[in-house]
Amino acid sequence: MAVINFGSINIDHVYHVEHFVQPGETLASAQYQQLLGGKGANQSIALAKAGADVRHVGRIHTNDAHIKQTLIKHGIDCKHVQCSETPSGHAIIQVTPSGENAIVLFGGANQELDAKTVLAALDSSKSEDWVLTQNETSAIEDVLTQAKESGLKVAFNPAPMTESVKSLPLECIDLLIVNEVEAAEFAGTDDLAAMEEYFHNNWQHGEVIITLGKRGVVMLRKGQRIEVPAFVVDAVDTTAAGDTFIGYFLAAYTKHTDAKQALVRACAASALAVMVDGAAQSIPDLDKVNKFVAKHT
């Protein structure tokens, strides 16, 4: 069983600042790092570290081929990571002392995925495989429709959330994973109970996970409401925490792990991630997650 991830690959430029820069303000950064990132790459790395068979589909600039080698070293199948003359996607990330982040994103080569790319990547898929995608690449509609036509389960993380998401063939999605802000965009309300009611009434074709940051996570599935609290830790940097959660959850859930148990493991992995600076390098190894779960549950 594999997870085929149609996802972004970015170069993250991370600046540590006292507060998010304001209009007209020039702000000095105490620290700078250039790191591998992108929601797609982060989620693939999390999947691989959690023990999943993951195949990444994406685009990078020809001069950034070393990024592909980094993904391969993590155990990710990169047969469908192609090189392009378009600059690789990148992100400008501000991180505050409390661990909050603000991100400016440039899509670059991530926007070159097309229907042909999707078809080629799904050609060798098996009926038990899952497809995962986010909202940082092109051809999302092709991914959703072709995956469903191939009889595959589809997980969608619509981040960053845009108005165009609502026009996608949402009926193709088996598992929607959103944070509280994204859920509010769907539901038209920031009240959690009202959000849940919206998904209960309008998302009967699939399951929904709403991540709530320090308050944990709620999963709505088959008439059930499963709530798991977050682990209390000292956050350093929340970058990639959500991606870590998604990778670890899917790695367990696609192997038919009990939903609540999969959520607990994902919350544990996310808690470990926020205690480390950066994106991809903050994603914990499976052994650390296992020890954390054993100690705190």
NUDONU-162239 format. One record per residue: residue in three letters; x, z, y of N, C-alpha, C, O in turn. Coordinates in steps of 0.001 Angstrom, whole numbers, plus 524288, in hexadecimal, padded with zeros to 5 digits. Each point is the difference from the previous one (the first is absolute). Layout:
N
ALAXZYXZYXZYXZY;...
***
This chain:
297
MET8034C800007FB557FCB480000804AB8037280000804E08038B803368007E;ALA7FB677F932803168032C7FF87804B77FCA48008F804E07FB487FF157FFE0;VAL807368026E8046A7FD917FFD680528802C07FBB18030D804B58004E800F3;ILE7F85E7FBAE80097802217FB9B802F47FED8800FD805BC7FB7F7FFD4801AE;ASN80899801348014A7FF62801A78056B8014C7FB89803C5804857FE728007F;PHE7F7817FF8A8021F800C27FC258041C800D68030B805067FC418019C8028D;GLY808B67FF2F7FEE0800EC803B8804318046A7FEA0803AD803697FCD87FEC4;SER7FC7480592805BC803DD7FF378041A80548802497FE7E8005A803CA7FD0E;ILE803B87F9CE8050A805518020F7FFA5802217FFF88058F8008A7FBDC80263;ASN800AA808B97FFA8801B7800738056C8054F8029F8007B801C1802CB7FC80;ILE800B87FC3A807E480490803008019C7FE14803DC8041C7FE047FE6C80416;ASP8028F8068C7FADA7FE218040C8039580454801B2803BA804508014A7FE4E;HIS7FA8B7FEB6806BA8038280211803F87FD9D80538801C47FC0580014802B2;VAL8066E804397FBC67FDBA8052E800BB802CD802F480460804C4800A27FFE5;TYR7F83580128803F180213802EA804767FDA28057C8000E7FB3A800927FFE4;HIS808098036C800467FE26805658004C7FFA78018E805C0803E97FFF3802CC;VAL7F75E801707FEF07FEFE8010F805817FD2880532800A97FD96801F77FC56;GLU802BA8003B8085A7FD65804EF8011E7FA137FF61800087FD26803867FE65;HIS801087F7FA803727FA6B7FECB8000B7FF757FA1A80014803C57FD4080128;PHE7F798800BF7FDA17FF287FA668001D800A17FDF78058D7FE1C80267803B5;VAL804887F9357FCDC8010A7FDD8805297FAE27FE98802BD7FC667FDEB7FD95;GLN803558033E807797FB567FF058031C800BA7FB038033A8046F7FE56800DA;PRO7F74D7FF42800F4800707FB418033980390800EE804B67FF5A803CC802E1;GLY804677F8AF7FDDA80393800628046580481803BF7FF3E80353800878036F;GLU7FCD48021F7F80980406803EF7FF0D804987FDB17FCF67FF407FCD97FC72;THR80577804BB804F7804A77FEE57FCE6801A48050F7FD6A800E7803EF8029E;LEU7FF7B7FBF17F82B800D4804D97FD0A804D07FF747FC8B800867FC2A7FD25;ALA802F38079D8031B804AE7FFF87FCB77FEA5801AA7FA737FCC4803767FF2B;SER805C57FA027FD0A7FF45801607FA858049B803457FE21804847FEB580107;ALA7FA51805817FC3D804108037A7FE14802AB7FDD47FB2080460801877FEB6;GLN7F8F47FAE37FE96802217FDE57FB1B7FD9E7FAA77FEF37FB7E7FF068015B;TYR8078B7FD837FC3B7FE197FAC57FEA3801867FEC57FA66804538013D7FE4C;GLN7F8147FC4D7FED6801117FE397FAB07FD917FAA67FF1E7FBDD7FECC80224;GLN806B57FE077FAB67FDC47FB017FE457FF2B800577FA23803B9800A57FD05;LEU7F7597FEEB801547FE988012B7FA9A7FC597FBE97FDB07FD767FD12802D9;LEU8024D802C57F8077FC2E7FCAF7FD4D7FAA080272800777FF5E804AF7FF19;GLY7FCC17F82F8024D7FAB1801FB800757FBFB7FBC77FF17800F37FC3C7FD2B;GLY7FA8A80470805467FB857FC9F7FF017FC83802A37FC09801DD801F27FC05;LYS7F90F7FE238050A7FC6B802A07FC69800657FDD17FA7D7FFD1802E87FC2C;GLY800BA7F7F68037A800567FD907FADE804C1801CA7FD027FF8D801B07FB85;ALA8050F7FDF9806E9804D4801977FD637FFE5805D07FEB68019C801917FBBF;ASN7FC81801A4807E67FFAE8059D7FF037FC908012D7FB4680169803317FCB1;GLN7FA1D7FA3F803017FC67800FA7FBB1802397FE167FAD67FF2B802747FBF3;SER803AB7F92D804278027F7FE1F7FB358042D803D17FE2480064801137FB54;ILE802BC800FA8084E8040C803C57FE8E7FD86804F97FDCD801DE802297FC22;ALA7F9EE7FFA38065A7FD4A804A87FE067FDCE7FF087FA89800688035C7FC96;LEU7FD4B7F81B8029A7FE037FE9E7FAD48045B8001B7FBF07FF68802397FBC7;ALA804FF7FB5180595804637FFB57FC57802328056C7FEDD801238013E7FB7F;LYS7FF78802028088E80211805477FF287FC478034A7FCC2801A48039B7FD46;ALA7F9577FB25803097FC14802E47FCF87FF8C7FDFC7FA647FD058021B7FCDF;GLY805F67F9CF801E78001A7FE167FAA17FC9D7FB547FED87FF387FEA77FB74;ALA7FEB87FECC808A27FCA67FB6F7FF22803387FB067FF53804677FFA4801E5;ASP7F9657FC9A7FB70802237FAB37FFB97FDEC7FD28804CE7FB6A7FE8D80026;VAL807E5800A3803C47FE287FDCC804EE802B97FAD380125804B97FF747FF4E;ARG7F82F7FCCA80276801F47FAD1801717FEA77FF13805B47FB6D800078017C;HIS8088D7FF29801AD7FF167FF51805977FFCF7FA3B8016B803197FCDC7FE16;VAL7F927801CE805597FF727FAAF801FD8009080048805ED7FCEE802A580298;GLY806FD7FAA37FF98800C88004B8059B804007FC1C801F2802077FCD47FD01;ARG7FF1D8037080819803BA7FC778028D803B8803118037F7FE7B803D38027D;ILE8067B7FA697FDA9803F38022780377803537FB91802277FFD87FBA67FDF8;HIS803298056D806238038D7FC11802208049D7FF2B7FC4C801A5803947FD3E;THR8005F7F7AF802C18045A7FE997FC8F804A1803BC80090802858014F7FC1F;ASN7FE9F80069808A38047B80373800E87FF1E805927FE1D8039A8033180003;ASP7F7937FDF87FE5D7FEB5805527FE4D7FF508005F7FA1A7FD20803527FE0C;ALA805947F9337FF1F7FF747FFF57FA4C801AC805287FD877FE59801417FBAA;HIS804EE801C080713801AA805177FDE97FB5C803B37FF51800268038F7FCC5;ILE7FBB47FB8E806547FB51803437FF767FD917FF357FAA07FE4D803B67FD76;LYS801937F768800E17FDE37FEC17FACD8031D802DC7FBC67FDC1802077FC43;GLN807667FE1F8045A80343802B17FC287FED8805DC7FFF28002D802817FBE6;THR7FEA67FFA5808AF7FE9E8058D800477FB05801197FCEB7FFAC803D97FD23;LEU7FC717F8B58037C7FB1D800AC7FD1D800E67FF877FA1F7FDCC802F97FCEF;ILE805737F9488018A8012D7FF3D7FA758029A804DA7FDB97FEDC8018E7FB99;LYS804B1800DD80779802AB804BA7FE2A7FC368047F7FF11801158038F7FCF4;HIS7FA757FC38805B87FBF3804007FF1E7FCBE7FECF7FB1F7FC87803057FE9B;GLY804957F8A37FED67FD1C7FE9A7FB497FB407FC9E800FD7FC7F7FFAC7FCB9;ILE803627FDC9807D67FB887FCBA801788010D7FA537FE95804347FDF880127;ASP7F80F7FF767FC5F800597FA757FEC97FF3E7FCEC805137FBD2800318025E;CYS808407FCF87FF4B7FFD87FD2B804FE800327FA127FF47801D97FD2A8036A;LYS7FC40801067F8297FFE87FA5B7FEFF7FD2F7FD1880453801727FB9C80151;HIS7FA86806D1800EC7FCD97FD5F803FD8011A801FD805837FCB67FF7880378;VAL807E3802D17FD5C801D3801278054E803547FB60801AD8044A7FF3B7FDF8;GLN7F9C97FDB8805AF802947FB2B801908029E8008A805557FE79803438032F;CYS805837F9797FDBE802CA80001804F87FDEA7FBBB8038F7FE207FBF57FE31;SER8023A804FF806E97FDCA7FC86803F4803AD7FFC8804AB8036A8035780096;GLU7FBE37F8B9802BB802F57FFAE804DF7FD678032B8045A80233800928043D;THR7F932801767FABB7FD4E80359803C98024F8057C7FFC880112801F87FBBE;PRO7FFB78008C808BF80223805557FFEF7FCBD803AD7FC937FB367FF9E7FFCC;SER80775803E37FD917FD34803DF7FCDF7FC96803668038880129800B78049D;GLY7FAAE801557F92E7FCBE803A4802E980326804CA8017C8039B801867FD35;HIS7FB0C800D68072C802A8804D3801657FC5B80390803147FBF57FE54801FF;ALA805938069A7FE547FCD4803EA802AC8036E803528038480462801617FE96;ILE7F9947FFE68060A80279803B0803917FD08805247FF6B7FB5E800498013F;ILE80745803BB7FCE37FD64804E87FE9C8021D8047C8035B804B6800F480024;GLN7F7C2801C58028B80161804C2802CB7FE66804AF7FCA37FBA5800347FDF8;VAL807E7803848017A7FEEB804B77FCF3800EC804C1803798042D8008B80252;THR7F7EE802E87FE0D80063804B58033B801F88049E7FCC48000D7FFB17FB33;PRO8018F804908074F801E2804997FD207FC0C8023F7FC2580185802757FC28;SER7F9727FCBC804D17FBFA802017FC717FF2D7FC7B7FB477FD09801577FC76;GLY8059C7FA18803787FF8B7FC6F7FB8E7FBFE7FBB9800B77FF5D7FCB37FC90;GLU7FDE480347807E37FC447FBC980106802EF7FAFA801478047480026801CE;ASN7F8FA7FB5B7FD3B8028D7FB13801377FC527FC38802BB7FB3F800437FF57;ALA807037FC38803BD7FD2B7FBBC8028A803107FB067FEDC804CC7FFF780056;ILE7F86A7FBCA7FE4E802A37FB617FDE87FE3D7FB0F802CE7FB557FF2D800D2;VAL808747FD83800A87FEFA7FAB5801E2801EB7FC457FBC3804768005B7FE3F;LEU7F8247FC15800238011F7FCC17FB6C8006A7FA3A801627FCD27FDFD802FE;PHE807227FF4C7FAD0800897FA51800657FFA07FDBE7FA8980318801617FC97;GLY7F91C7FB20802887FEF07FE0F7FABF8042E7FC757FDC08017A8009C7FB78;GLY8007B7FBA8807A48041C7FC7D7FE2D7FEB77FD357FAED7FBB67FDED7FF56;ALA808108020D7FD177FF6E7FD237FB117FB84802077FCA77FE1F7FD3D7FC8A;ASN8002780792804787FB87802167FD127FB1A7FCB0800BA7FC71800247FCC5;GLN803687FCE18077C7FB597FCE4801288003C7FA897FD9F7FCD57FCA58015B;GLU806D9802717FB23800927FAD87FD937FDD47FFB67FA73800617FBE67FD85;LEU7FD6880844800827FD777FFB27FAE97FB437FC70800707FD388001F803EC;ASP801D77FCAF7F80D7FB8E7FC70800127FD717FFD77FAA3801B4802A97FC60;ALA7FA317FA348032A7FCFA7FFB77FB22803627FE4D7FB667FF42801D77FB9F;LYS804737FAA78055D803817FE287FBDC803738046F7FE07800E9800807FB4E;THR80100802B78085280326804897FE947FCE9803AF7FC7F801FB801EB7FC10;VAL7F92D7FF088056C7FCA18038D7FD117FF047FDEB7FA848006A802E37FC2D;LEU7FE4B7F820803727FEDB7FD947FAF7804AC8005A7FC567FF6C801427FB65;ALA8053C7FD9F806AE804BE8002B7FCC7801168057D7FE0B8018F800B67FB82;ALA7FDA080333807D98011D8056A7FE907FC328021A7FBEF80162803637FCE2;LEU7F9D87FA9C803287FC03801D77FC507FFE87FCE67FAF07FD21801557FC61;ASP805FB7FA8F8035B7FFD17FC687FB8A8011B802B47FACC7FDAE7FEA87FC02;SER805DB805258040C801728029E7FB1B7FD7E8055D7FF678019A803127FCAA;SER7FA7A7FE158068C7FD82805257FFBE7FCC6800A77FB0E7FE597FC307FD94;LYS800CB808B9800FB7FCD08014D7FB717FB27802F3801C17FFE68022F80449;SER7FC2A7FDE27F87D7FAEA80228801878003F805BC801847FCC4801CF8030F;GLU807098011C7FADA80056805988013B8032880111804F08006080480801A8;ASP801E67F77B800BD80323800B5804B07FCA48013D804C67FB5B7FEC580031;TRP80724803B3803A27FD91801128050B802B87FCD98043C804957FEA07FF83;VAL7F88880040804A4802387FD9F804AE7FF77803DD804777FBF68028A8009A;LEU808257FDE0802838000B8036A80492801787FCC9804C8803777FCAD7FFB3;THR7F9FA80441804AB801A47FD8A804DD7FE96803748049D7FCD1803947FF8B;GLN805A07FB49804F47FF15802F6804CC7FE447FC238043B7FE197FBC37FEC3;ASN80289805A6806227FE697FC8880444804A77FE888036F7FF847FFA4804C5;GLU805097FF817F8BC804B07FE84802EB802067FA9B7FE858043E7FE79801AB;THR7F8C37FE9F7FB378019C7FABC7FE877FB827FC32800F77FB968019080117;SER805A87F9727FE7B7FBED7FBFD800167FDB87FF687FA83801CB802817FC4E;ALA7FA477FA30803377FD957FE877FAF87FD488047C7FD397FF837FFED7FB38;ILE7FEBA803F4807AF7FD62804777FD837FAF07FE427FD567FED5801B27FBA7;GLU7FE317FAF3806F07FB297FE1A7FD9A8011E7FD287FAEA7FD1C800997FC34;ASP807177FC4B803AF801757FD497FB2E8017A803DF7FBBF7FE9D7FF447FB75;VAL80431804D8805FE8017E803FD7FC347FB24802777FD907FFA1800777FB3B;LEU7FCAC8011B8080C7FB4E802A77FE127FCC27FC727FC7B7FE60801927FBC2;THR800B47F9A9806067FC8C7FC7F7FD05802967FE0C7FAFD7FD827FFD47FBE4;GLN807777FEB38046F802A17FDFF7FB58800E3804407FBF27FFB87FEFC7FB4E;ALA80157805C08067A800A4804577FC537FAE5801117FD237FFF6800D37FB43;LYS7FBC37FF26807A47FAEE801087FD977FE807FBA17FC437FDE5801027FBCC;GLU803317FA1E805BA7FEED7FB8E7FC8F8033A800457FAF77FE687FE007FBEF;SER80621804808046B803648009C7FB6D7FE7A804BE7FCB680271801177FC01;GLY7F982801BA805B17FE198047C7FD0F8034B804E28009D7FFDD803727FCA6;LEU8031F7FCE78079F803728046F800D17FD74804218037E7FCA67FEC480338;LYS804F7806177FC1C7FE558042C8037F803037FF8B8051F8049C7FEA280004;VAL7F8C8802828044F802617FF55805237FFD780516803137FBDE802628009E;ALA808B67FF4380153800678047780392801977FDEE805568038B7FCC68006A;PHE7F9DA80512803A9800FE7FE1480550800C78048A803B47FCD08039780043;ASN807817FC2F8029B80133803D98040C8000D7FD168053A803FB7FDB480169;PRO7F7A18025A801837FF877FCC8804B9802E780241804B07FDA88013E80403;ALA807727FF417FB6B803318023F80428804347FC098019F802AD7FDCB7FCAB;PRO7FDE380150808757FCF38024E8043D7FA7F7FDA88003C7FF487FB537FF21;MET7FCEB807EF802097FA8E7FE558001C7FEFC7FC7E804B3801588015B8046A;THR7FC457FA1E7FA9D7FE767FC60804277FA5F7FE517FF1F7FDD8800C77FBC6;GLU7FFCB7FCED808357FA997FE477FF917FF617FBCB7FBD27FBD87FF8C7FDA0;SER808447FD5E801747FFBC7FBBE7FC267FF22801FE7FA727FE0E7FD207FCAB;VAL80360807C0802547FF528023A7FAC27FA4B7FFCF7FE537FECD7FF0B7FB72;LYS7FDB4801E0808447FA6D800507FEB47FDB87FAC37FE4C7FBD77FFD37FD98;SER806E47FBE5803A87FE167FAD57FE77802507FE2F7FACD7FEBE7FBBB7FE2D;LEU80496807697FF738023D7FEAC7FAEC7FBDF800947FBB57FC17802AE800CD;PRO804B57FADE7FAAC7FC57800A27FB9D800A08055D7FD798026A8008A7FBE0;LEU7FB6080364806AC800BF8056C7FE647FDBD8011C7FA9780182803C97FD72;GLU7FAE17F8E8800D47FDAE800C27FAD5803FD7FF2F7FB9C7FF05801777FB87;CYS805717FC37805C08041C7FF257FC1A80356804DA7FF15803338001C7FC6A;ILE7FC0E803E9806D580369804997FFE07FDC68042D7FC607FB83801A28008F;ASP807B2800107FBBA7FE6D804227FC5E8017480568801FE7FD60803D87FECA;LEU806D67FC738044B801C8805018020D801D27FF428059D803D17FD4180103;LEU7F97180535802998016F7FFE680589802C28051D8014B7FDF7804387FEEB;ILE806B67FB638036B802FB804A480168800CF7FFF9805DF802B37FC9B80215;VAL7FAF2807348009E8002580028805B58015D8057C801DF7FF04803DD7FD50;ASN803487FC648076280089805208026F7FB258010A803497FC6B7FCCB8001C;GLU803718079A802887FB4980194802D07FEAA7FC3A804717FB6A7FEEE800FD;VAL808927FF12801AB7FF207FC58804507FDC17FAD97FDFB7FC617FDD58024E;GLU805C7800407F96B7FE1E7FB167FDB37FA7D8009F7FDD67FCC17FC7C8007F;ALA8023A807F97FD207FABE801077FE047FC0E8000F8046F7FBA37FE137FF66;ALA805E480424805167FC8C80035804937FEC67FA89802047FBAE7FF03801DE;GLU808187FD717FDC67FF267FA95801A77FBD77FD617FC9F7FCC37FD0C801F9;PHE80354804057F9057FC097FDDC7FC7A7FAA7802668011C7FC167FD3E80072;ALA803D4807EC7FFFD7FB0F802DC800367FD9D80049805707FB52800FA80089;GLY807D97FE2F803867FE0680067805587FF2E80594801C57FCF4800FE80396;THR805C4802B67F9E97FF958058280163804FD802C87FE61802957FE677FC45;ASP7FEC9805CC8068D8049E803027FE7B7FE81805187FD488034E803667FF2F;ASP7F7C57FD1D7FF6F7FE21804857FD12800AB7FEF77FA2A7FDE57FC317FDF3;LEU80502807297FF658014B7FF0A7FA867FB2D7FF887FC927FFB87FC857FCB2;ALA7FC7D806EF8040D7FB397FFD27FCD17FD247FAD8800C77FDF77FDBE7FC46;ALA801E3800638089C7FD6A7FB0A801218030C7FB6E7FDB57FDAC7FC2F7FE3A;MET807818042D801CB803387FBF07FD867FEC37FFA47FA287FF357FBC57FDDB;GLU800A8808BE7FFB27FEEF800177FA627FA947FDC27FEDA7FF487FD2F7FC2C;GLU7FCFC804118071A7FABF7FDE37FF52800087FA12800887FD567FD407FD17;TYR805B5800CD806AB800717FA52800BC8021B7FD6E7FB077FDC17FC357FE13;PHE8067D805D77FFE7802527FD987FB567FC76800A07FB3C7FFCC7FC927FCA3;HIS7FD74807C7803197FC48800CA7FBB37FBCA7FBCA8000E7FE587FE1E7FBE5;ASN7FFF580071808C07FBCC7FC2D80083801DF7FA5A7FFF37FD177FC7D7FE79;ASN807BC802A280330801C87FA9D800D2804A17FE5E7FCA1801F57FBA480090;TRP7FFD0807C37FBF8804A37FEB27FCF07FF1E801407FA3780368802297FD61;GLN7F8057FC75800BB7FEA6801497FA9F802CC7FC907FC06800038012D7FB57;HIS802607FA8780686802D47FC857FC768056F801F97FEAB802817FDF77FC6F;GLY7FF6080603806698054F801D37FF13800BB805B5801637FC53802AB80194;GLU808717FF267FDD18016B805688011F802D68005580538802527FC31801CD;VAL7FD778085F8009480254800B88052C8033480507800157FE40804197FE32;ILE806747FB7E803EE8033D8049F800FC800C080074805DE8018A7FC3C80290;ILE7FD60808687FF97800E5801178058C8042A8043A800567FF16804737FE6D;THR805837FA2B803A380420803E1800AF7FF36802C08053C7FEBC7FD89803EE;LEU802088079F7FC0C7FEA98033E8048A804B6802F28022B7FF5C8040380292;GLY805527FA0E7FC6D804AB8028D8020C8009F805817FDE67FFFD800CE7FB43;LYS8008D802FC80836800E28056C7FE757FB59802667FD218007D8041F7FD92;ARG7FAEE7F93D802BC7FB55802187FD597FF677FDE57FA747FC66801897FD35;GLY8071D7FAF18012C7FFC47FE1C7FAAA7FD827FAAB7FF728010C7FC7780317;VAL7FBA6802F37F8F67FDCF7FADC7FEC77FAB3800967FD5E7FEF8803D37FD47;VAL7FDB07F8488039B7FAE37FFC57FD727FF8B7FABC7FD3B801527FBF280238;MET7FCCF804237F8EF7FF0A7FB317FD1C7FA407FFB87FE887FDC9803C17FDF7;LEU7FFD57F7CB803137FA927FF0A7FEA97FFE17FC027FB9A801AE7FB8D800B6;ARG7FC57806027FAC07FFF97FC757FB7C7FB66801357FC6E7FF258047A7FE76;LYS7FDF67F781800467FBC6800697FC2B7FC6A804A4801177FE91802E57FC70;GLY800027FDC9808827FC868044480173802A88053E800797FD75803DD80153;GLN807A27FC647FD9F802EF804E48005C802C38006A805488013B7FC1780283;ARG7FFAE808B77FF0C8034A801198048880459803997FE2C7FF00804767FE83;ILE805C87F9A7801968047D803057FE3C8034F80150804C4801C07FC7C802C6;GLU7FF1E808807FE2F8031A801A780480804D1802F57FE1F7FFA4803707FCA8;VAL804D17FB3380583804EA802937FEA3802B58019B80513800C17FCB78036F;PRO800B78083B7FD1D802A1801C4804D2805A67FE1080031802647FEE17FBFB;ALA7FFA8800C2808BE8057C7FE8F800AA80375804B57FED27FE4F8047A8007B;PHE806837FA797FDFA803DB804247FF56802388015180565800FB7FC8380329;VAL7FFCB808787FDD9801FC801B880513805F77FFDB7FFEE80282802D67FD08;VAL7FFBA7F9CF8064C805B07FF8080067801747FF62805C37FC997FF2F8034C;ASP80866801367FDE2801E97FF20805508013B7FA30800A7803CC7FE0E7FDC9;ALA7F9057FF358053B800A17FA61800AF8046B7FEC6803CD800778026380426;VAL802C17F9D77FA548043E7FE128034D7FEA37FA9880217800F37FED180490;ASP7FCCD7FDE57F80B7FECA7FA94801737FBA97FE137FC61800AC7FFD87FB3E;THR7FAE97FEB2807067FB877FE527FCCB8001E7FA347FE997FC7D7FE187FD52;THR807917FF0B8047E800727FA767FEAE8000C7FF497FA18802F18029F7FD3E;ALA7F9D07F9D9800D87FFA57FE957FA6F7FD59804147FC957FFD57FF6A7FB3B;ALA7FE18804B9807267FD45803EE7FCDA7FB3F7FD9C7FD4E7FF0D800F17FB62;GLY7FDFD7FBF58078F7FB717FD6D7FDB6801807FC117FBD37FD527FF857FC09;ASP806F57FDAA804D4801CD7FC2F7FC24801C5802B37FB027FF0E7FE197FBB0;THR803878065C804F8801A8803147FB7D7FB42801CF7FCE37FFF07FFB57FB33;PHE7FC1A8022B807987FB27801B37FD747FDAA7FB8C7FCC87FE9F800B87FB73;ILE800F57FAB4806F07FD8C7FB8B7FD5B803097FE6A7FB217FDB57FF1C7FBDE;GLY8078180089804A5803237FE767FB817FF8A803C47FB787FF4C7FE667FB86;TYR80119806A0805A87FFB9803E57FBCA7FA7B8005F7FDBE7FF5C800C37FB4C;PHE7FCAF7FEB5808027FAB18002B7FDEA7FF077FB687FC517FE39800BC7FB98;LEU802F47FA8A8063A7FEF27FB607FCCB80326800027FAF77FE0A7FE6D7FBE7;ALA806D880358804648033C800297FB497FD66803497FBC28002C7FEA67FB64;ALA7FD6F805AA806357FD508035F7FC3A7FAA07FDDE7FE8D7FE977FFCC7FB68;TYR7FE747FEA1808857FA8B7FE6C7FF2C7FF8B7FB107FCBA7FC707FF8B7FCCD;THR807257FCBC803F77FFCB7FB267FCF380166800E77FA467FF0E7FCA87FCAD;LYS80335807E8802378012D801667FA907FBCC8039C7FDCD800C8802A17FC0D;HIS7FAB27FD6C806A47FB5C802DE7FE48800A4805F18003C7FD80802E07FD10;THR805E07FEE580676800628059F801057FAF7801D4802A37FDB57FD218031B;ASP80097807977FBAE7FB76802538028B800927FF8D805EF80434800F480222;ALA7F78B7FD97800848003B7FEF5805A080203804B180315803477FF5C80376;LYS7FAD4805517FB5B801B38049C802F0805C0801167FF1D802D380158803A7;GLN7FEE67FE167F79280584800D67FED0803697FC06802DC8043080155801F5;ALA7FA037F9C77FE48802EA7FBF0802C88004580139805D3803FF7FF0B8027F;LEU7F7C3803127FFAE7FFEA8017B8058B803C78048080119802B77FFFC803F8;VAL7FD73803CD7F8948038C80473800AF805AD7FE23800008031C801AF80343;ARG7FE3B7FAE17F91F8055B7FDF87FFB6801547FCE8804E880457800598020A;ALA7F7E57FCA47FFD2800E07FCDF804B3800C18037E804C4803517FEE88034F;CYS7F9A2805467FD1080096803B6804588054C802B97FFBB80271800FB80407;ALA7FF51800387F74D80519802847FF5A8045F7FC58801C08039B801A3802BB;ALA7FC137F96C7FBB4803F87FC308017D800157FF49805EE804297FF9F80263;SER7F735800347FFF07FF927FF5F805A580247804B9802DC802907FF6480406;ALA7FC85805447F9EF80223804C58025E805F27FFED7FFF28027F80182803D3;LEU7FFBD7FCC57F7E6805AF7FF9A7FFAF802137FBE7803CE80431800AF80242;ALA7F8E67FB137FE73801BA7FBC98036B8005A801B5805B1803A17FE74802BF;VAL7F8AD804B47FF137FFFC801788058D8044C803E480151800F18011C80496;MET801A8800F67F77980446803A5800FF805407FD40800A68040980287800AA;VAL7FBDE7F8357FF22804C77FCE2800627FF557FBD5804307FBCA7FDB980079;ASP8083C80141802897FFD87FBE7803FA7FF927FA987FD8C801DC7FF197FBA9;GLY7FB9D7FD428073B800067FA887FE807FB5A7FE627FCB37FC71803107FEF5;ALA803BA7F7FD7FF6F7FBB37FDBE7FD12801507FFC67FA307FEFE803B87FD1F;ALA803447F7E780129800FE7FF4A7FA6C80356804587FDAD7FF03801C17FBA2;GLN804F8800008074A80393803EC7FDCD7FD89805687FFB080240803847FD9D;SER7F92C7FD38804BF7FD64805137FFAD7FC8A800757FB297FE138043D7FECC;ILE801227F7757FE737FC8C800097FB66802C0802D67FB85804467FE717FE73;PRO7F961805A27FF7D802A6803397FC0A8002D7FD777FAA27FCBC7FCB87FEB2;ASP80721804DB7FE378005C7FE547FA917FBED802DE7FCB87FE038041B80184;LEU800D07F9A67FA027FC04802337FC8B80155805887FE457FC908035A7FFB3;ASP8085C7FD9A7FF2D80191805357FE2E7FEDC804298041A7FE40804497FEB1;LYS802BD7FA75806507FEEB803BE8043E7FA298010C8006E7FE608046F800E7;VAL7FE827F7847FE757FA50800A48004F7FE13803627FB747FCC280378800BF;ASN8053D7FB837FA977FE738030F7FB708013E805C9800C57FCD18035F7FEBB;LYS807CE7FDBF8035A8019680571800D97FCAF8028C8043B7FE8B804907FF92;PHE800467F875804857FCC780208804477FA83801597FE0E7FDE68042380142;VAL7FFCE7F8557FBAC7FAC3800F17FDDE80003804BF7FC747FC7B803438004B;ALA807747FD277FC59800568046B7FC5C8007D80531802EF7FDEE803FB7FE46;LYS804C57FBF380619800E7804D2802F87FB50801918034B7FEF8804A6800AE;HIS7FE217F77A801697FBF780122803DB7FA667FF737FDFB7FC568007A80315;THR802E47FE8E7F7EB7FAA57FF9A7FDF57FF5B8039F7FB447FBC78003F7FDB5;
***
